[in-house]
Amino acid sequence: MKSRHMKQLLKLGILAFLLIAFSCLNGQTKTDKHIIPEYEVQFPETEFKVEKTESLNPNLGNIIITNWILKGKDDNGPFMYFVAHNEFPQILRDLEKTDTNSLTIAFQAMLTGSATKLCGTDFEFKEIKYKNYKGMESKCKVFNGNGIIKSRVYKIDNDIFMISAGGQKISIESVDNFLNSFKLKN
């Protein structure tokens, strides 16, 4: 039983790693019969520009993975604001039907996977909701404990959205303002 759970965790971890590259789209987009919900998020105004990347992931059924990221450095050190989107992969949809805990495990894997790239430690997780949609929030330390990253991930119908912000000496108020700016338009 424990071995099966570990295999599922590993499988979810690998999928989460592949899902980490998400996006922030400001409007409705159609991709291969999949309509992305309209949403908005407010990046802070800085001298740095928001960069967008898109890629097609054949390992997850050719879903489009899109990322928008604002990163830079100011008097408080480096900072990063990140919003991402992709379609919820069929493999996770199938797993969710057979294992009621799989979404929670997938959320934790997604949140951990993105932050460990930045040497995140001391993770705290809590289940959250946006409207009636399931989600999870995480907070972790970065920069040897001198900074934080706070992230939220939501499953909205058949879409995954991830919103993150953090930095070396970033104010928690600016992080929360960014995370709270995520809104569905309809």
Residue frames relative to the residue before (quaternion, step in Angstrom):
aa qw qx qy qz dx dy dz
M 1.0000 0.0000 0.0000 0.0000 0.00 0.00 0.00
K 0.6747 0.4898 -0.2921 0.4685 3.58 0.90 -0.92
S 0.6279 0.5382 -0.3258 0.4582 3.57 1.06 -0.79
R 0.6361 0.5233 -0.3211 0.4674 3.60 1.00 -0.80
H 0.6464 0.5133 -0.3080 0.4731 3.57 1.00 -0.88
M 0.6546 0.5084 -0.3091 0.4663 3.59 0.97 -0.84
K 0.6347 0.5192 -0.3302 0.4675 3.60 1.03 -0.77
Q 0.6486 0.5027 -0.3168 0.4757 3.59 1.00 -0.83
L 0.6383 0.5235 -0.3208 0.4644 3.56 0.97 -0.85
L 0.6521 0.5038 -0.3092 0.4747 3.59 0.94 -0.87
K 0.6489 0.5184 -0.3101 0.4626 3.57 0.94 -0.92
L 0.6709 0.4830 -0.2894 0.4825 3.57 0.94 -0.90
G 0.6313 0.5396 -0.3306 0.4483 3.57 1.02 -0.78
I 0.6557 0.4967 -0.3064 0.4789 3.57 0.96 -0.85
L 0.6514 0.4992 -0.3128 0.4783 3.57 0.96 -0.85
A 0.6462 0.5215 -0.3235 0.4536 3.56 0.93 -0.85
F 0.6174 0.5410 -0.3446 0.4555 3.55 0.99 -0.82
L 0.6829 0.4796 -0.2822 0.4733 3.57 0.97 -0.85
L 0.6787 0.5006 -0.2807 0.4583 3.58 1.17 -0.61
I 0.4764 0.7289 -0.4204 0.2549 3.57 1.19 -0.45
A 0.6581 0.4708 -0.3198 0.4929 3.57 1.07 -0.58
F 0.0397 0.8283 -0.5521 0.0867 3.59 -0.11 1.29
S 0.3478 -0.7579 0.5075 0.2170 3.62 -1.17 -0.33
C 0.2337 -0.6968 0.6459 0.2066 3.47 -1.41 0.14
L 0.0093 -0.7870 0.6162 -0.0276 3.56 -0.41 1.18
N 0.2163 -0.7832 0.5700 0.1226 3.56 -0.87 0.88
G 0.7409 0.2788 -0.2335 0.5647 3.55 0.31 1.25
Q 0.5905 -0.5733 0.4278 0.3737 3.53 -1.30 0.02
T 0.0521 -0.7951 0.6042 -0.0110 3.55 -0.91 0.96
K 0.2225 -0.7634 0.5912 0.1345 3.55 -1.05 0.74
T 0.0526 0.7895 -0.6080 0.0651 3.58 -0.82 1.01
D 0.8374 -0.1633 0.0751 0.5163 3.58 -0.59 1.16
K 0.7501 -0.4126 0.1989 0.4770 3.57 0.69 1.15
H 0.6125 0.5163 -0.3635 0.4756 3.59 1.21 0.07
I 0.1777 -0.7869 0.5845 0.0876 3.57 -0.71 1.07
I 0.3119 -0.7476 0.5624 0.1658 3.55 -0.72 1.12
P 0.4816 -0.6722 0.4711 0.3070 3.61 -0.80 0.93
E 0.4849 -0.6403 0.5046 0.3168 3.55 -1.12 0.68
Y 0.1211 0.7826 -0.6016 0.1048 3.55 -0.94 0.92
E 0.1757 -0.7665 0.6032 0.1331 3.53 -1.31 0.14
V 0.0285 -0.7521 0.6581 0.0197 3.50 -1.33 0.44
Q 0.3089 -0.7709 0.5339 0.1589 3.57 -1.02 0.78
F 0.2157 -0.7544 0.6097 0.1128 3.55 -0.47 1.22
P 0.5156 -0.6277 0.4644 0.3527 3.61 -1.03 0.63
E 0.4737 -0.6519 0.5060 0.3075 3.55 -1.20 0.53
T 0.1290 0.7633 -0.6196 0.1298 3.54 -0.80 1.10
E 0.6454 -0.4967 0.4001 0.4204 3.55 -1.31 -0.03
F 0.6280 0.5390 -0.3251 0.4576 3.59 1.27 -0.35
K 0.3937 -0.7288 0.5169 0.2160 3.57 -1.17 0.60
V 0.4800 -0.6172 0.5422 0.3077 3.53 -1.26 0.59
E 0.1697 -0.7872 0.5882 0.0742 3.56 -0.85 1.02
K 0.1885 -0.7816 0.5893 0.0794 3.55 -1.03 0.87
T 0.0022 -0.7696 0.6385 0.0068 3.55 -1.07 0.82
E 0.0869 -0.7690 0.6306 0.0586 3.55 -1.22 0.59
S 0.0563 0.7831 -0.6189 0.0237 3.52 -1.12 0.67
L 0.3793 -0.6880 0.5737 0.2315 3.53 -1.25 0.55
N 0.1589 -0.8086 0.5621 0.0706 3.58 -0.73 1.04
P 0.2701 -0.7928 0.5257 0.1485 3.61 -0.29 1.25
N 0.6028 0.5786 -0.3588 0.4161 3.64 1.13 -0.51
L 0.7444 0.3409 -0.2025 0.5372 3.58 1.22 -0.42
G 0.6838 -0.5063 0.2842 0.4419 3.57 1.08 0.69
N 0.6023 -0.6084 0.3356 0.3930 3.57 1.10 0.74
I 0.2854 0.7421 -0.5551 0.2442 3.57 0.91 0.84
I 0.4262 -0.6700 0.5430 0.2732 3.54 -1.17 0.60
I 0.1391 -0.7697 0.6213 0.0482 3.53 -0.86 1.05
T 0.0293 -0.8122 0.5813 -0.0383 3.55 -0.67 1.13
N 0.1072 -0.7883 0.6050 0.0319 3.56 -1.02 0.87
W 0.0515 -0.7270 0.6804 0.0768 3.50 -1.24 0.61
I 0.0447 0.8151 -0.5726 0.0756 3.57 -0.75 1.02
L 0.1287 -0.7331 0.6640 0.0706 3.50 -1.15 0.82
K 0.1337 0.7883 -0.5899 0.1132 3.55 -0.57 1.11
G 0.1577 0.7783 -0.5940 0.1287 3.49 -1.17 0.64
K 0.3410 -0.7033 0.5779 0.2348 3.51 -1.31 -0.35
D 0.0162 -0.7824 0.6226 0.0004 3.56 -1.01 0.86
D 0.7943 -0.2904 0.2071 0.4918 3.60 -1.20 -0.36
N 0.6877 0.4624 -0.2714 0.4895 3.60 1.20 -0.50
G 0.6406 -0.5191 0.3331 0.4573 3.58 1.24 0.09
P 0.7480 -0.3977 0.2765 0.4537 3.58 -1.28 -0.18
F 0.0446 -0.7739 0.6314 0.0177 3.54 -1.25 0.63
M 0.0979 -0.7826 0.6141 0.0290 3.53 -1.32 0.42
Y 0.0447 -0.7437 0.6668 0.0164 3.56 -1.08 0.90
F 0.0015 -0.8318 0.5460 -0.1002 3.55 -0.68 1.11
V 0.0196 0.7581 -0.6518 0.0120 3.57 -1.00 0.87
A 0.0303 -0.8215 0.5682 -0.0370 3.52 -0.93 0.89
H 0.0641 -0.7864 0.6139 0.0229 3.52 -1.24 0.53
N 0.2175 0.7260 -0.6505 0.0500 3.49 -1.31 0.51
E 0.6151 -0.5246 0.4358 0.3956 3.51 -1.31 0.33
F 0.5035 -0.6253 0.5002 0.3244 3.58 -1.09 0.74
P 0.4097 -0.7552 0.4495 0.2446 3.64 -0.46 1.16
Q 0.6080 -0.5854 0.4090 0.3471 3.53 -1.12 0.76
I 0.6255 0.5534 -0.3487 0.4253 3.60 0.97 -0.77
L 0.6744 0.4564 -0.2944 0.5002 3.61 1.07 -0.68
R 0.5872 0.5559 -0.3710 0.4566 3.60 1.11 -0.60
D 0.6639 0.5008 -0.2972 0.4692 3.57 0.96 -0.91
L 0.6609 0.5055 -0.3017 0.4654 3.58 0.95 -0.86
E 0.6311 0.5480 -0.3260 0.4418 3.57 1.04 -0.79
K 0.6299 0.5450 -0.3271 0.4463 3.60 1.11 -0.66
T 0.7599 0.3843 -0.2032 0.4834 3.60 1.04 -0.73
D 0.7815 0.2099 -0.1106 0.5770 3.60 1.18 -0.46
T 0.3365 -0.7884 0.4832 0.1781 3.57 -0.30 1.25
N 0.6732 0.4870 -0.2914 0.4740 3.61 1.17 -0.47
S 0.4740 0.7203 -0.4252 0.2751 3.61 1.23 -0.25
L 0.6297 0.5348 -0.3509 0.4408 3.62 1.00 -0.68
T 0.6326 0.5201 -0.3244 0.4733 3.58 1.01 -0.81
I 0.6619 0.4948 -0.3002 0.4764 3.58 0.93 -0.91
A 0.6495 0.5125 -0.3192 0.4622 3.60 0.97 -0.84
F 0.6309 0.5285 -0.3331 0.4601 3.60 0.96 -0.84
Q 0.6737 0.4894 -0.3011 0.4648 3.59 0.84 -0.95
A 0.6520 0.5117 -0.3184 0.4601 3.59 0.96 -0.81
M 0.6438 0.5149 -0.3224 0.4651 3.60 0.97 -0.82
L 0.6940 0.4821 -0.2753 0.4585 3.57 0.84 -1.00
T 0.6703 0.4840 -0.2952 0.4788 3.57 0.97 -0.82
G 0.6576 0.5439 -0.3118 0.4178 3.57 0.89 -0.95
S 0.6831 0.4751 -0.3061 0.4626 3.59 0.91 -0.81
A 0.7156 0.4622 -0.2658 0.4513 3.61 0.93 -0.82
T 0.6212 0.5473 -0.3674 0.4237 3.62 1.04 -0.58
K 0.5364 0.5962 -0.4079 0.4363 3.59 1.21 -0.35
L 0.7276 0.3604 -0.2081 0.5454 3.56 1.23 -0.54
C 0.5515 -0.6458 0.3585 0.3876 3.57 1.28 0.55
G 0.1945 0.8057 -0.5289 0.1824 3.58 0.99 0.83
T 0.0151 -0.7817 0.6231 -0.0206 3.57 -1.09 0.84
D 0.8090 0.2990 -0.2025 0.4637 3.56 -1.36 0.13
F 0.0818 0.8407 -0.5263 0.0979 3.56 0.76 1.09
E 0.0882 -0.7331 0.6720 0.0567 3.52 -1.20 0.76
F 0.0956 -0.8018 0.5895 0.0211 3.58 -0.88 0.99
K 0.0767 0.7646 -0.6398 -0.0075 3.54 -1.21 0.53
E 0.4688 -0.6599 0.5122 0.2870 3.51 -1.08 0.80
I 0.0330 -0.7884 0.6139 -0.0206 3.54 -1.02 0.89
K 0.2301 -0.7374 0.6069 0.1868 3.54 -1.34 -0.02
Y 0.1526 -0.6979 0.6838 0.1487 3.49 -1.31 0.47
K 0.7728 -0.0791 -0.0372 0.6285 3.54 -0.38 1.28
N 0.7592 -0.3174 0.2327 0.5184 3.64 -0.60 -1.05
Y 0.5157 0.6561 -0.4029 0.3759 3.58 1.24 0.27
K 0.4835 -0.6766 0.4832 0.2740 3.54 -1.03 0.86
G 0.0859 0.7893 -0.6043 0.0669 3.50 -1.16 0.69
M 0.2064 -0.7453 0.6156 0.1518 3.52 -1.35 -0.05
E 0.1940 -0.7565 0.6148 0.1098 3.52 -1.15 0.73
S 0.0581 -0.7820 0.6192 0.0414 3.54 -1.10 0.69
K 0.0907 -0.7411 0.6620 0.0657 3.47 -1.31 0.49
C 0.0716 0.7952 -0.5991 0.0600 3.56 -0.97 0.83
K 0.5029 -0.6268 0.5079 0.3102 3.50 -1.35 0.32
V 0.0375 -0.7595 0.6490 0.0237 3.54 -1.23 0.68
F 0.7754 0.3196 -0.2488 0.4845 3.58 -1.29 0.15
N 0.6639 -0.5366 0.2913 0.4319 3.55 0.82 1.10
G 0.7341 -0.4236 0.2225 0.4819 3.56 1.01 0.82
N 0.6004 0.5858 -0.3531 0.4144 3.60 1.25 -0.02
G 0.7676 0.2345 -0.1645 0.5734 3.59 1.25 0.22
I 0.2881 -0.7500 0.5712 0.1680 3.53 -1.32 0.14
I 0.1074 -0.7032 0.6880 0.1433 3.46 -1.45 0.22
K 0.0648 -0.7665 0.6388 0.0139 3.52 -0.90 0.99
S 0.0202 -0.8190 0.5706 -0.0560 3.57 -0.80 1.05
R 0.1158 -0.7476 0.6473 0.0938 3.50 -1.32 0.45
V 0.0715 -0.7622 0.6418 0.0451 3.52 -1.13 0.74
Y 0.0790 -0.7917 0.6057 0.0057 3.55 -1.02 0.92
K 0.2247 -0.6971 0.6568 0.1793 3.53 -1.23 0.61
I 0.0060 -0.7938 0.6055 -0.0568 3.55 -0.46 1.24
D 0.7840 -0.1631 0.0116 0.5988 3.51 -0.21 1.41
N 0.7698 -0.3005 0.2221 0.5175 3.63 -0.53 -1.08
D 0.5730 0.5568 -0.3840 0.4627 3.55 1.11 0.76
I 0.2334 -0.7323 0.6229 0.1460 3.52 -1.24 0.61
F 0.0558 -0.7672 0.6387 0.0186 3.56 -0.97 0.94
M 0.0474 -0.7771 0.6273 0.0181 3.55 -1.01 0.83
I 0.0659 -0.7792 0.6232 -0.0107 3.53 -0.90 1.02
S 0.0485 0.8096 -0.5797 0.0782 3.60 -0.75 1.05
A 0.0500 0.7642 -0.6429 0.0067 3.52 -1.25 0.51
G 0.2361 0.7742 -0.5667 0.1540 3.52 -1.10 0.66
G 0.0759 0.7944 -0.6013 0.0390 3.47 -1.34 0.05
Q 0.7263 -0.4495 0.3029 0.4228 3.49 -1.34 0.06
K 0.8009 -0.0144 0.0331 0.5978 3.60 0.76 -0.99
I 0.1927 0.8190 -0.5115 0.1744 3.54 1.03 0.84
S 0.4608 -0.6671 0.4968 0.3096 3.58 -1.04 0.66
I 0.5136 -0.6462 0.4724 0.3091 3.55 -0.97 0.87
E 0.5844 0.5819 -0.3654 0.4317 3.59 1.15 -0.57
S 0.6762 0.4683 -0.3056 0.4796 3.62 0.91 -0.83
V 0.6084 0.5394 -0.3455 0.4687 3.59 1.09 -0.69
D 0.6971 0.4689 -0.2767 0.4666 3.59 0.80 -1.00
N 0.6142 0.5432 -0.3538 0.4500 3.61 1.00 -0.73
F 0.6602 0.4984 -0.3016 0.4741 3.56 0.97 -0.87
L 0.6786 0.4902 -0.2996 0.4577 3.60 0.80 -0.97
N 0.6993 0.4738 -0.2658 0.4646 3.58 0.98 -0.85
S 0.5806 0.6012 -0.3801 0.3963 3.62 1.20 -0.26
F 0.5105 0.6410 -0.4284 0.3807 3.62 1.22 -0.25
K 0.1417 0.7853 -0.5870 0.1368 3.57 -0.77 1.09
L 0.3898 -0.6497 0.5950 0.2681 3.53 -1.16 0.71
K 0.4380 -0.7256 0.4716 0.2434 3.56 -0.96 0.84
N 0.7716 0.3164 -0.1970 0.5154 3.61 1.08 -0.47
